[in-house]
Amino acid sequence: MISERYEKGKAIAGSVLGKAGEVRIGEIGKISPMHGQAIYEYCYGTVWAQPLLDIKTKELILTAVCASQGEYEAVTRQVRGALNQGATQDEVVEAITTCAPYIGYPRTNGSLRAAQSVFDQWGDVEEWKPV
């Protein structure tokens, strides 16, 4: 049974992750249907649906969190989401560079490179755009 939170979460995820994100969540859902459902229902349909911060702000926060953990693949995913939600390249860069005193230059540099790779390809990859 598909819940209202699942549907809301799927819509939010699509607006952030685009078709590429739907494919990746679908792949996880094939391995564990419960986990794929939880991503839509809980992560996006509950946590991301909270009303006080807009999705763009949440994406900038998560870009910084992923940068702090040295998760550069996740940084690229969050940067794409931030751009899909109207963030500018300058805002993304500032979200990352604000972390430098706390996470160090190697993680900041790696995250800036990850962001730049998204900026460089942004106009060419339709699967990244909102669905």
LUMVEXPA-162716 format. One record per atom (N, C-alpha, C): residue number from 1; residue in one letter; x, z, y. Coordinates in steps of 0.1 Angstrom, whole numbers, plus 5000, padded with zeros to 4 digits. Each point is the difference from the previous one (the first is absolute). Layout:
<rs>
r keba: NUM roti: A x: X z: Z y: Y
...
</rs>
This chain:
<rs>
r keba: 1 roti: M x: 5008 z: 5000 y: 4988
r keba: 1 roti: M x: 4992 z: 5000 y: 5012
r keba: 1 roti: M x: 5009 z: 5000 y: 5012
r keba: 2 roti: I x: 4997 z: 4991 y: 5009
r keba: 2 roti: I x: 5008 z: 4999 y: 5013
r keba: 2 roti: I x: 4994 z: 5009 y: 5010
r keba: 3 roti: S x: 5008 z: 5008 y: 5006
r keba: 3 roti: S x: 4995 z: 5010 y: 5010
r keba: 3 roti: S x: 5001 z: 4994 y: 5014
r keba: 4 roti: E x: 4993 z: 5007 y: 5009
r keba: 4 roti: E x: 5001 z: 4996 y: 5014
r keba: 4 roti: E x: 5014 z: 5001 y: 5005
r keba: 5 roti: R x: 5007 z: 5011 y: 4996
r keba: 5 roti: R x: 5014 z: 5002 y: 5004
r keba: 5 roti: R x: 5009 z: 4989 y: 4995
r keba: 6 roti: Y x: 4997 z: 4996 y: 4988
r keba: 6 roti: Y x: 5008 z: 4989 y: 4994
r keba: 6 roti: Y x: 4999 z: 4987 y: 5009
r keba: 7 roti: E x: 4987 z: 4997 y: 5003
r keba: 7 roti: E x: 4998 z: 4988 y: 5009
r keba: 7 roti: E x: 5006 z: 5001 y: 5013
r keba: 8 roti: K x: 4999 z: 5012 y: 5006
r keba: 8 roti: K x: 5006 z: 5002 y: 5014
r keba: 8 roti: K x: 5015 z: 4999 y: 4998
r keba: 9 roti: G x: 5005 z: 5006 y: 4990
r keba: 9 roti: G x: 5015 z: 5000 y: 4998
r keba: 9 roti: G x: 5005 z: 4986 y: 4997
r keba: 10 roti: K x: 4993 z: 4992 y: 4993
r keba: 10 roti: K x: 5004 z: 4986 y: 4997
r keba: 10 roti: K x: 5000 z: 4992 y: 5013
r keba: 11 roti: A x: 4990 z: 5003 y: 5009
r keba: 11 roti: A x: 5000 z: 4993 y: 5013
r keba: 11 roti: A x: 5012 z: 5004 y: 5009
r keba: 12 roti: I x: 5002 z: 5013 y: 5000
r keba: 12 roti: I x: 5012 z: 5004 y: 5008
r keba: 12 roti: I x: 5013 z: 4995 y: 4995
r keba: 13 roti: A x: 5002 z: 5001 y: 4987
r keba: 13 roti: A x: 5012 z: 4995 y: 4994
r keba: 13 roti: A x: 5002 z: 4985 y: 5002
r keba: 14 roti: G x: 4989 z: 4992 y: 4999
r keba: 14 roti: G x: 5001 z: 4986 y: 5003
r keba: 14 roti: G x: 5003 z: 4997 y: 5015
r keba: 15 roti: S x: 4995 z: 5008 y: 5009
r keba: 15 roti: S x: 5004 z: 4998 y: 5014
r keba: 15 roti: S x: 5014 z: 5003 y: 5003
r keba: 16 roti: V x: 5006 z: 5009 y: 4992
r keba: 16 roti: V x: 5014 z: 5004 y: 5002
r keba: 16 roti: V x: 5010 z: 4992 y: 4992
r keba: 17 roti: L x: 4997 z: 4999 y: 4987
r keba: 17 roti: L x: 5009 z: 4994 y: 4990
r keba: 17 roti: L x: 4999 z: 4985 y: 4998
r keba: 18 roti: G x: 4988 z: 4994 y: 5004
r keba: 18 roti: G x: 4998 z: 4986 y: 4997
r keba: 18 roti: G x: 4999 z: 4997 y: 4985
r keba: 19 roti: K x: 4999 z: 4988 y: 4997
r keba: 19 roti: K x: 4999 z: 4995 y: 4986
r keba: 19 roti: K x: 5011 z: 5005 y: 4991
r keba: 20 roti: A x: 5012 z: 5001 y: 5006
r keba: 20 roti: A x: 5012 z: 5005 y: 4992
r keba: 20 roti: A x: 4998 z: 5014 y: 4995
r keba: 21 roti: G x: 4994 z: 5008 y: 5009
r keba: 21 roti: G x: 4997 z: 5014 y: 4996
r keba: 21 roti: G x: 4989 z: 5001 y: 4989
r keba: 22 roti: E x: 4990 z: 4992 y: 5001
r keba: 22 roti: E x: 4989 z: 5000 y: 4990
r keba: 22 roti: E x: 5006 z: 4996 y: 4987
r keba: 23 roti: V x: 5009 z: 4990 y: 5000
r keba: 23 roti: V x: 5006 z: 4996 y: 4987
r keba: 23 roti: V x: 5008 z: 5012 y: 4994
r keba: 24 roti: R x: 5008 z: 5006 y: 5008
r keba: 24 roti: R x: 5009 z: 5012 y: 4995
r keba: 24 roti: R x: 4991 z: 5011 y: 4995
r keba: 25 roti: I x: 4989 z: 5004 y: 5007
r keba: 25 roti: I x: 4992 z: 5010 y: 4995
r keba: 25 roti: I x: 4993 z: 4996 y: 4988
r keba: 26 roti: G x: 4996 z: 4987 y: 4999
r keba: 26 roti: G x: 4994 z: 4995 y: 4988
r keba: 26 roti: G x: 5009 z: 5000 y: 4988
r keba: 27 roti: E x: 5013 z: 4998 y: 5002
r keba: 27 roti: E x: 5010 z: 5001 y: 4989
r keba: 27 roti: E x: 5001 z: 5015 y: 4995
r keba: 28 roti: I x: 5000 z: 5009 y: 5010
r keba: 28 roti: I x: 5000 z: 5014 y: 4996
r keba: 28 roti: I x: 4987 z: 5004 y: 4992
r keba: 29 roti: G x: 4989 z: 4994 y: 5005
r keba: 29 roti: G x: 4987 z: 5003 y: 4993
r keba: 29 roti: G x: 5000 z: 4994 y: 4986
r keba: 30 roti: K x: 5007 z: 4990 y: 4997
r keba: 30 roti: K x: 5001 z: 4995 y: 4986
r keba: 30 roti: K x: 5008 z: 5010 y: 4991
r keba: 31 roti: I x: 5010 z: 5006 y: 5006
r keba: 31 roti: I x: 5007 z: 5010 y: 4992
r keba: 31 roti: I x: 4992 z: 5013 y: 4998
r keba: 32 roti: S x: 4994 z: 5004 y: 5011
r keba: 32 roti: S x: 4992 z: 5012 y: 5000
r keba: 32 roti: S x: 4988 z: 4998 y: 5009
r keba: 33 roti: P x: 4988 z: 4996 y: 4994
r keba: 33 roti: P x: 4988 z: 4998 y: 5009
r keba: 33 roti: P x: 4997 z: 5012 y: 5008
r keba: 34 roti: M x: 5001 z: 5012 y: 4995
r keba: 34 roti: M x: 4998 z: 5013 y: 5008
r keba: 34 roti: M x: 5009 z: 5001 y: 5012
r keba: 35 roti: H x: 5012 z: 4996 y: 4998
r keba: 35 roti: H x: 5009 z: 5001 y: 5012
r keba: 35 roti: H x: 4997 z: 4990 y: 5010
r keba: 36 roti: G x: 4997 z: 4987 y: 4996
r keba: 36 roti: G x: 4997 z: 4990 y: 5010
r keba: 36 roti: G x: 4987 z: 5004 y: 5007
r keba: 37 roti: Q x: 4990 z: 5006 y: 4993
r keba: 37 roti: Q x: 4988 z: 5004 y: 5007
r keba: 37 roti: Q x: 5003 z: 5012 y: 5010
r keba: 38 roti: A x: 5009 z: 5009 y: 4996
r keba: 38 roti: A x: 5004 z: 5011 y: 5008
r keba: 38 roti: A x: 5006 z: 4995 y: 5013
r keba: 39 roti: I x: 5008 z: 4990 y: 4999
r keba: 39 roti: I x: 5007 z: 4995 y: 5012
r keba: 39 roti: I x: 4989 z: 4995 y: 5011
r keba: 40 roti: Y x: 4990 z: 4993 y: 4995
r keba: 40 roti: Y x: 4990 z: 4996 y: 5009
r keba: 40 roti: Y x: 4991 z: 5011 y: 5005
r keba: 41 roti: E x: 4996 z: 5009 y: 4990
r keba: 41 roti: E x: 4990 z: 5010 y: 5004
r keba: 41 roti: E x: 5007 z: 5012 y: 5008
r keba: 42 roti: Y x: 5011 z: 5005 y: 4995
r keba: 42 roti: Y x: 5006 z: 5011 y: 5006
r keba: 42 roti: Y x: 5009 z: 4996 y: 5012
r keba: 43 roti: C x: 5010 z: 4992 y: 4997
r keba: 43 roti: C x: 5010 z: 4997 y: 5010
r keba: 43 roti: C x: 4994 z: 4993 y: 5012
r keba: 44 roti: Y x: 4992 z: 4989 y: 4997
r keba: 44 roti: Y x: 4994 z: 4993 y: 5011
r keba: 44 roti: Y x: 4986 z: 5004 y: 5004
r keba: 45 roti: G x: 4992 z: 5003 y: 4990
r keba: 45 roti: G x: 4986 z: 5003 y: 5003
r keba: 45 roti: G x: 4998 z: 5015 y: 5005
r keba: 46 roti: T x: 5009 z: 5008 y: 4998
r keba: 46 roti: T x: 4999 z: 5014 y: 5004
r keba: 46 roti: T x: 5011 z: 5003 y: 5011
r keba: 47 roti: V x: 5012 z: 5000 y: 4996
r keba: 47 roti: V x: 5011 z: 5003 y: 5010
r keba: 47 roti: V x: 5001 z: 4991 y: 5012
r keba: 48 roti: W x: 5001 z: 4987 y: 4997
r keba: 48 roti: W x: 5001 z: 4990 y: 5011
r keba: 48 roti: W x: 4987 z: 4999 y: 5008
r keba: 49 roti: A x: 4989 z: 5004 y: 4994
r keba: 49 roti: A x: 4987 z: 4999 y: 5007
r keba: 49 roti: A x: 4997 z: 5011 y: 5010
r keba: 50 roti: Q x: 5009 z: 5010 y: 5000
r keba: 50 roti: Q x: 4999 z: 5011 y: 5009
r keba: 50 roti: Q x: 4999 z: 4994 y: 5015
r keba: 51 roti: P x: 4992 z: 5006 y: 5008
r keba: 51 roti: P x: 4997 z: 4993 y: 5013
r keba: 51 roti: P x: 5009 z: 5003 y: 5012
r keba: 52 roti: L x: 5008 z: 5010 y: 4999
r keba: 52 roti: L x: 5007 z: 5005 y: 5013
r keba: 52 roti: L x: 5012 z: 4991 y: 5004
r keba: 53 roti: L x: 5007 z: 4994 y: 4990
r keba: 53 roti: L x: 5011 z: 4991 y: 5004
r keba: 53 roti: L x: 4995 z: 4986 y: 4995
r keba: 54 roti: D x: 5003 z: 4990 y: 5009
r keba: 54 roti: D x: 4997 z: 4986 y: 4996
r keba: 54 roti: D x: 5010 z: 4995 y: 4989
r keba: 55 roti: I x: 4996 z: 4990 y: 4994
r keba: 55 roti: I x: 5009 z: 4995 y: 4989
r keba: 55 roti: I x: 5013 z: 4995 y: 5005
r keba: 56 roti: K x: 5001 z: 4994 y: 5012
r keba: 56 roti: K x: 5013 z: 4996 y: 5005
r keba: 56 roti: K x: 5009 z: 5012 y: 5001
r keba: 57 roti: T x: 4995 z: 5011 y: 5005
r keba: 57 roti: T x: 5008 z: 5013 y: 5002
r keba: 57 roti: T x: 5005 z: 5005 y: 4986
r keba: 58 roti: K x: 4991 z: 4999 y: 4991
r keba: 58 roti: K x: 5003 z: 5005 y: 4986
r keba: 58 roti: K x: 5011 z: 4991 y: 4994
r keba: 59 roti: E x: 4999 z: 4987 y: 5003
r keba: 59 roti: E x: 5011 z: 4991 y: 4995
r keba: 59 roti: E x: 5013 z: 5003 y: 5006
r keba: 60 roti: L x: 5001 z: 5003 y: 5013
r keba: 60 roti: L x: 5012 z: 5003 y: 5007
r keba: 60 roti: L x: 5006 z: 5013 y: 4994
r keba: 61 roti: I x: 4991 z: 5010 y: 4997
r keba: 61 roti: I x: 5005 z: 5012 y: 4994
r keba: 61 roti: I x: 5006 z: 4998 y: 4986
r keba: 62 roti: L x: 4993 z: 4992 y: 4993
r keba: 62 roti: L x: 5004 z: 4997 y: 4986
r keba: 62 roti: L x: 5013 z: 4991 y: 5000
r keba: 63 roti: T x: 5001 z: 4992 y: 5010
r keba: 63 roti: T x: 5013 z: 4993 y: 5001
r keba: 63 roti: T x: 5011 z: 5010 y: 5002
r keba: 64 roti: A x: 4998 z: 5009 y: 5008
r keba: 64 roti: A x: 5011 z: 5011 y: 5002
r keba: 64 roti: A x: 5002 z: 5008 y: 4988
r keba: 65 roti: V x: 4989 z: 5004 y: 4993
r keba: 65 roti: V x: 5002 z: 5008 y: 4988
r keba: 65 roti: V x: 5008 z: 4992 y: 4989
r keba: 66 roti: C x: 4997 z: 4987 y: 4998
r keba: 66 roti: C x: 5007 z: 4992 y: 4991
r keba: 66 roti: C x: 5014 z: 4998 y: 5004
r keba: 67 roti: A x: 5003 z: 4998 y: 5013
r keba: 67 roti: A x: 5013 z: 5000 y: 5005
r keba: 67 roti: A x: 5008 z: 5012 y: 4996
r keba: 68 roti: S x: 4994 z: 5012 y: 5002
r keba: 68 roti: S x: 5007 z: 5012 y: 4998
r keba: 68 roti: S x: 5003 z: 5002 y: 4985
r keba: 69 roti: Q x: 4993 z: 4994 y: 4991
r keba: 69 roti: Q x: 5003 z: 5001 y: 4986
r keba: 69 roti: Q x: 5009 z: 4989 y: 4995
r keba: 70 roti: G x: 5004 z: 4991 y: 5009
r keba: 70 roti: G x: 5008 z: 4989 y: 4996
r keba: 70 roti: G x: 4993 z: 4990 y: 4990
r keba: 71 roti: E x: 4987 z: 4999 y: 5002
r keba: 71 roti: E x: 4991 z: 4991 y: 4991
r keba: 71 roti: E x: 4998 z: 4987 y: 5008
r keba: 72 roti: Y x: 5010 z: 4992 y: 5000
r keba: 72 roti: Y x: 5000 z: 4988 y: 5008
r keba: 72 roti: Y x: 4989 z: 4990 y: 4996
r keba: 73 roti: E x: 4997 z: 4999 y: 4987
r keba: 73 roti: E x: 4989 z: 4991 y: 4996
r keba: 73 roti: E x: 4987 z: 5005 y: 5006
r keba: 74 roti: A x: 4998 z: 5014 y: 5000
r keba: 74 roti: A x: 4988 z: 5005 y: 5006
r keba: 74 roti: A x: 5000 z: 4999 y: 5015
r keba: 75 roti: V x: 5012 z: 5000 y: 5006
r keba: 75 roti: V x: 5000 z: 4998 y: 5015
r keba: 75 roti: V x: 4995 z: 4986 y: 5002
r keba: 76 roti: T x: 5004 z: 4990 y: 4993
r keba: 76 roti: T x: 4995 z: 4986 y: 5002
r keba: 76 roti: T x: 4985 z: 5000 y: 4999
r keba: 77 roti: R x: 4994 z: 5006 y: 4990
r keba: 77 roti: R x: 4986 z: 5001 y: 4998
r keba: 77 roti: R x: 4993 z: 5006 y: 5012
r keba: 78 roti: Q x: 5005 z: 5011 y: 5005
r keba: 78 roti: Q x: 4994 z: 5007 y: 5011
r keba: 78 roti: Q x: 5001 z: 4993 y: 5013
r keba: 79 roti: V x: 5011 z: 4993 y: 5002
r keba: 79 roti: V x: 5002 z: 4991 y: 5011
r keba: 79 roti: V x: 4990 z: 4989 y: 5001
r keba: 80 roti: R x: 4998 z: 4994 y: 4988
r keba: 80 roti: R x: 4989 z: 4990 y: 4999
r keba: 80 roti: R x: 4987 z: 5005 y: 5004
r keba: 81 roti: G x: 4997 z: 5012 y: 4995
r keba: 81 roti: G x: 4987 z: 5007 y: 5003
r keba: 81 roti: G x: 4999 z: 5003 y: 5015
r keba: 82 roti: A x: 5011 z: 5005 y: 5006
r keba: 82 roti: A x: 5000 z: 5003 y: 5014
r keba: 82 roti: A x: 4997 z: 4987 y: 5008
r keba: 83 roti: L x: 5007 z: 4989 y: 4997
r keba: 83 roti: L x: 4998 z: 4988 y: 5007
r keba: 83 roti: L x: 4985 z: 4995 y: 4998
r keba: 84 roti: N x: 4995 z: 5002 y: 4988
r keba: 84 roti: N x: 4986 z: 4996 y: 4997
r keba: 84 roti: N x: 4990 z: 5008 y: 5009
r keba: 85 roti: Q x: 5004 z: 5012 y: 5003
r keba: 85 roti: Q x: 4991 z: 5009 y: 5008
r keba: 85 roti: Q x: 5003 z: 4999 y: 5015
r keba: 86 roti: G x: 5008 z: 4990 y: 5004
r keba: 86 roti: G x: 5003 z: 4998 y: 5015
r keba: 86 roti: G x: 5012 z: 5006 y: 5006
r keba: 87 roti: A x: 5008 z: 5006 y: 4991
r keba: 87 roti: A x: 5013 z: 5006 y: 5006
r keba: 87 roti: A x: 5009 z: 4988 y: 5004
r keba: 88 roti: T x: 5008 z: 5003 y: 5010
r keba: 88 roti: T x: 5010 z: 4990 y: 5004
r keba: 88 roti: T x: 5013 z: 5002 y: 4993
r keba: 89 roti: Q x: 5009 z: 4990 y: 5000
r keba: 89 roti: Q x: 5013 z: 5002 y: 4994
r keba: 89 roti: Q x: 5007 z: 5012 y: 5007
r keba: 90 roti: D x: 4999 z: 5001 y: 5013
r keba: 90 roti: D x: 5006 z: 5010 y: 5007
r keba: 90 roti: D x: 4995 z: 5014 y: 4996
r keba: 91 roti: E x: 4987 z: 5001 y: 4997
r keba: 91 roti: E x: 4995 z: 5013 y: 4996
r keba: 91 roti: E x: 5005 z: 5004 y: 4986
r keba: 92 roti: V x: 5001 z: 4990 y: 4991
r keba: 92 roti: V x: 5006 z: 5003 y: 4987
r keba: 92 roti: V x: 5014 z: 5004 y: 5001
r keba: 93 roti: V x: 5008 z: 4993 y: 5008
r keba: 93 roti: V x: 5014 z: 5004 y: 5002
r keba: 93 roti: V x: 5001 z: 5014 y: 5005
r keba: 94 roti: E x: 4992 z: 5003 y: 5010
r keba: 94 roti: E x: 5001 z: 5014 y: 5006
r keba: 94 roti: E x: 4996 z: 5010 y: 4990
r keba: 95 roti: A x: 4990 z: 4997 y: 4991
r keba: 95 roti: A x: 4996 z: 5010 y: 4990
r keba: 95 roti: A x: 5012 z: 5003 y: 4991
r keba: 96 roti: I x: 5008 z: 4990 y: 4997
r keba: 96 roti: I x: 5011 z: 5001 y: 4991
r keba: 96 roti: I x: 5012 z: 5007 y: 5007
r keba: 97 roti: T x: 5003 z: 4996 y: 5012
r keba: 97 roti: T x: 5012 z: 5005 y: 5007
r keba: 97 roti: T x: 4997 z: 5014 y: 5005
r keba: 98 roti: T x: 4988 z: 5004 y: 5002
r keba: 98 roti: T x: 4997 z: 5014 y: 5003
r keba: 98 roti: T x: 5004 z: 5010 y: 4989
r keba: 99 roti: C x: 5001 z: 4995 y: 4988
r keba: 99 roti: C x: 5004 z: 5008 y: 4988
r keba: 99 roti: C x: 5015 z: 5002 y: 4999
r keba: 100 roti: A x: 5008 z: 4992 y: 5007
r keba: 100 roti: A x: 5015 z: 4999 y: 4998
r keba: 100 roti: A x: 5006 z: 5014 y: 5001
r keba: 101 roti: P x: 4997 z: 5009 y: 5009
r keba: 101 roti: P x: 5007 z: 5013 y: 5001
r keba: 101 roti: P x: 4997 z: 5008 y: 4988
r keba: 102 roti: Y x: 4989 z: 4997 y: 4993
r keba: 102 roti: Y x: 4995 z: 5009 y: 4989
r keba: 102 roti: Y x: 5003 z: 4994 y: 4986
r keba: 103 roti: I x: 5001 z: 4987 y: 4999
r keba: 103 roti: I x: 5002 z: 4994 y: 4987
r keba: 103 roti: I x: 5014 z: 4993 y: 4999
r keba: 104 roti: G x: 5007 z: 4999 y: 5011
r keba: 104 roti: G x: 5014 z: 4994 y: 4999
r keba: 104 roti: G x: 4999 z: 4985 y: 5003
r keba: 105 roti: Y x: 5012 z: 4996 y: 5004
r keba: 105 roti: Y x: 5001 z: 4985 y: 5003
r keba: 105 roti: Y x: 4999 z: 4991 y: 4988
r keba: 106 roti: P x: 5005 z: 5004 y: 4988
r keba: 106 roti: P x: 4999 z: 4991 y: 4989
r keba: 106 roti: P x: 4985 z: 4996 y: 4996
r keba: 107 roti: R x: 4992 z: 5011 y: 5000
r keba: 107 roti: R x: 4986 z: 4997 y: 4997
r keba: 107 roti: R x: 4993 z: 4993 y: 5011
r keba: 108 roti: T x: 5003 z: 5004 y: 5013
r keba: 108 roti: T x: 4995 z: 4993 y: 5011
r keba: 108 roti: T x: 5004 z: 4985 y: 5000
r keba: 109 roti: N x: 5012 z: 4997 y: 4998
r keba: 109 roti: N x: 5005 z: 4986 y: 4999
r keba: 109 roti: N x: 4993 z: 4993 y: 4989
r keba: 110 roti: G x: 4999 z: 5005 y: 4988
r keba: 110 roti: G x: 4994 z: 4994 y: 4989
r keba: 110 roti: G x: 4985 z: 4997 y: 5003
r keba: 111 roti: S x: 4994 z: 5009 y: 5007
r keba: 111 roti: S x: 4986 z: 4998 y: 5003
r keba: 111 roti: S x: 4998 z: 4989 y: 5011
r keba: 112 roti: L x: 5009 z: 5000 y: 5010
r keba: 112 roti: L x: 5000 z: 4990 y: 5010
r keba: 112 roti: L x: 5002 z: 4986 y: 4994
r keba: 113 roti: R x: 5009 z: 4999 y: 4990
r keba: 113 roti: R x: 5002 z: 4987 y: 4993
r keba: 113 roti: R x: 4987 z: 4996 y: 4992
r keba: 114 roti: A x: 4994 z: 5010 y: 4994
r keba: 114 roti: A x: 4988 z: 4997 y: 4992
r keba: 114 roti: A x: 4989 z: 4995 y: 5010
r keba: 115 roti: A x: 4999 z: 5007 y: 5011
r keba: 115 roti: A x: 4990 z: 4995 y: 5010
r keba: 115 roti: A x: 5003 z: 4986 y: 5005
r keba: 116 roti: Q x: 5012 z: 4998 y: 5003
r keba: 116 roti: Q x: 5004 z: 4987 y: 5005
r keba: 116 roti: Q x: 4997 z: 4989 y: 4990
r keba: 117 roti: S x: 5001 z: 5003 y: 4987
r keba: 117 roti: S x: 4997 z: 4990 y: 4990
r keba: 117 roti: S x: 4985 z: 4996 y: 5001
r keba: 118 roti: V x: 4992 z: 5010 y: 5003
r keba: 118 roti: V x: 4985 z: 4997 y: 5001
r keba: 118 roti: V x: 4998 z: 4992 y: 5013
r keba: 119 roti: F x: 5006 z: 5004 y: 5011
r keba: 119 roti: F x: 4999 z: 4993 y: 5012
r keba: 119 roti: F x: 5004 z: 4985 y: 4999
r keba: 120 roti: D x: 5011 z: 4998 y: 4993
r keba: 120 roti: D x: 5005 z: 4986 y: 4998
r keba: 120 roti: D x: 4990 z: 4991 y: 4992
r keba: 121 roti: Q x: 4993 z: 5006 y: 4991
r keba: 121 roti: Q x: 4991 z: 4993 y: 4991
r keba: 121 roti: Q x: 4985 z: 5000 y: 5004
r keba: 122 roti: W x: 4997 z: 5008 y: 5010
r keba: 122 roti: W x: 4986 z: 5003 y: 5003
r keba: 122 roti: W x: 4991 z: 4988 y: 5001
r keba: 123 roti: G x: 5004 z: 4990 y: 5006
r keba: 123 roti: G x: 4992 z: 4988 y: 5002
r keba: 123 roti: G x: 4998 z: 4991 y: 4988
r keba: 124 roti: D x: 5009 z: 5003 y: 4990
r keba: 124 roti: D x: 5001 z: 4991 y: 4988
r keba: 124 roti: D x: 4993 z: 5005 y: 4988
r keba: 125 roti: V x: 4996 z: 5012 y: 4999
r keba: 125 roti: V x: 4995 z: 5006 y: 4987
r keba: 125 roti: V x: 4985 z: 5004 y: 5002
r keba: 126 roti: E x: 4991 z: 4991 y: 4996
r keba: 126 roti: E x: 4986 z: 5003 y: 5002
r keba: 126 roti: E x: 4995 z: 5011 y: 4992
r keba: 127 roti: E x: 5006 z: 5003 y: 4988
r keba: 127 roti: E x: 4996 z: 5011 y: 4991
r keba: 127 roti: E x: 5001 z: 5014 y: 5007
r keba: 128 roti: W x: 5008 z: 5001 y: 5011
r keba: 128 roti: W x: 5001 z: 5012 y: 5007
r keba: 128 roti: W x: 4989 z: 5003 y: 5010
r keba: 129 roti: K x: 4993 z: 4990 y: 5003
r keba: 129 roti: K x: 4989 z: 5001 y: 5011
r keba: 129 roti: K x: 4988 z: 5007 y: 4994
r keba: 130 roti: P x: 4992 z: 5007 y: 5009
r keba: 130 roti: P x: 4988 z: 5007 y: 4996
r keba: 130 roti: P x: 4991 z: 4991 y: 4992
r keba: 131 roti: V x: 4993 z: 5006 y: 4991
r keba: 131 roti: V x: 4989 z: 4992 y: 4992
r keba: 131 roti: V x: 4986 z: 5005 y: 5005
</rs>
